[in-house]
């Protein structure tokens, strides 16, 4: 008898250790990769402003680094424990949209919401607005003005073609053995953008049912990308020896680098003069348009509260100004007055280029089996770089692979 | 609890086993069973699994990435297993000598074994750096232009084999030392009386009586290295040819499961790997009476 009592009490003790959590009236769980670790306080500011307008809704923030974010999100969705509201980048949006994980927000977007139309369109799927655009980003050409001066050549202009850029790269390369002219990565993301600069090359047909990646224009684009690397104007991965392209630029040994506007902050510490310019053209301008969106889980038990939070987070003036002032990311809103303080900051002088780039936006080609397509195309591009395959052979194989992913 | 019988006894047994038993059931046994079930499903983690019969296994047969990964895995085994098997034996024979300060040397050889693969990878990535790493510096001194090591698939494989041997040889040597020390001194005494020199003692006493340990080492090495993962995940330089092309079976499993949202396919791959390992271990067990000698009482 005594022993049974002891047994039961020990079991009870164990159970009590598991703990009991109490529920608040309306709690919205918000899962984000963009806030941690640098912008948690900025997010708190936005939440406080939201709660002032919407008392009774608590926002519970959960964060994860980008590298783990989608694994955790998948696990949450698969186990029926999805957060009410979560961030999605554009490339992953389609996977979640196609699988019915997102709630249609069409009814909740007011007519006069000031989103960039292109950004809003990016997050609609089958005529439903399955997420709202939160932020956008783009890629520009950065140049080391000191190296341009040393080589005695003119700074890049918005009208440059890649021929101008490679000529300048040659002049800078001639400055020294360890000085490189240009860095523009040879991989999937650069390829679809350079393809758009070519103008004739599309990765997918309009219906998204077949790949056109082995068209003559695409082959030509890839051949050109690889030739820049083979001409020795640009260091190979092995020549970089684990130094990243941006570190090379920061060390003052690189004339031009094509990289994202998220590097503005990191390049501030450079001890040389630098600026940005629109990316050179092949036949026309084309610039990356990367967007993050915020969606509501279709399994949420508080759709109205969740949608209210999404709308506030993406389009309120508070959220927009907090983002701009803290150099977080840029809100995807067509409201020039929000960006005034952003444009005043230097370096770079030519911040206008960020908004000029938006006039020729290219969104990534996206399919449901996105990561497989990206890895597959990257592996094939690598074999062209290594000289194992010609651009034509690699892209023929890429077409076959992408078509099989589209089935 | 002496004096307790039947259920009275078992409930306490279960109670005290529970903490580890629950972990075993939830994190090992249940996933094994469900991965078998998943191998016959298509599941993207977002929508409910769908039964597809043997389709995953059929796809595996034609999946070039899988066969290439299997090829790299076998490449790895062919280079790594003999190297660590033989070097471990030499190291054990050396460490088994009764010399002053040997305890310190033994500890030193065992340190890499307990170091985490993340740390080891960082150190060796630096050592193999083509521009400012120690290896290529050493090669340059003797007039050789070193390769790009962790940037190219073939040289990355060799670099990873070298790193793995360095990391594991202390553990293998420890297993051999255990085997060496269980060989009775009387055999050596008898041999010396019969006039056998050191080489003959090694050849006719030490090595035959060490075969049970060798057998254990061979089996564990093969089982472990069919599942090679850490170094391949961590060591190739980002965005290099090695990074984009060098895959082994377990990295393929992880990629399919967590990057491509293909849990069913990844589960099928895991089970094929299990069957492969099972067959090879089974063959080894059958072959053991040809070369393994157990000491008879």
Contacts between the chains, C-beta under 8 A, distances in Angstrom:
chain1	res1	chain2	res2	distance
A	3	B	8	7.7
A	7	B	11	6.7
A	7	B	12	7.7
A	7	B	15	6.9
A	10	B	15	7.2
A	11	B	15	7.9
A	71	B	258	5.0
A	74	B	45	4.5
A	74	B	46	7.0
A	74	B	258	7.5
A	74	B	261	6.8
A	75	B	45	7.4
A	77	B	45	6.6
A	77	B	46	5.4
A	78	B	45	4.1
A	78	B	46	7.0
A	95	B	44	7.9
A	95	B	46	7.4
A	95	B	261	6.8
A	96	B	46	6.8
A	99	B	44	6.4
A	99	B	46	3.9
A	99	B	47	5.0
A	100	B	46	7.7
A	100	B	47	6.7
A	101	B	46	5.3
A	185	B	239	7.4
A	187	B	239	7.0
A	237	B	151	5.4
A	237	B	237	6.3
A	237	B	239	5.8
A	237	B	240	4.2
A	237	B	241	7.4
A	238	B	130	5.6
A	238	B	148	3.8
A	238	B	151	4.3
A	238	B	152	7.6
A	238	B	240	7.1
A	239	B	131	7.8
A	241	B	129	5.4
A	241	B	130	5.5
A	241	B	131	3.8
A	241	B	132	6.8
A	242	B	125	7.0
A	242	B	129	5.8
A	242	B	237	5.7
A	369	B	260	6.7
A	369	B	261	7.9
A	371	B	259	4.7
A	371	B	260	5.5
A	371	B	261	8.0
A	372	B	260	5.0
A	375	B	244	7.7
A	375	B	255	7.4
A	375	B	259	7.5
A	378	B	244	5.4
A	379	B	244	4.9
A	379	B	245	5.9
A	382	B	241	5.1
A	382	B	244	4.5
A	382	B	245	6.4
A	383	B	245	7.8
A	385	B	241	7.4
A	386	B	241	5.7
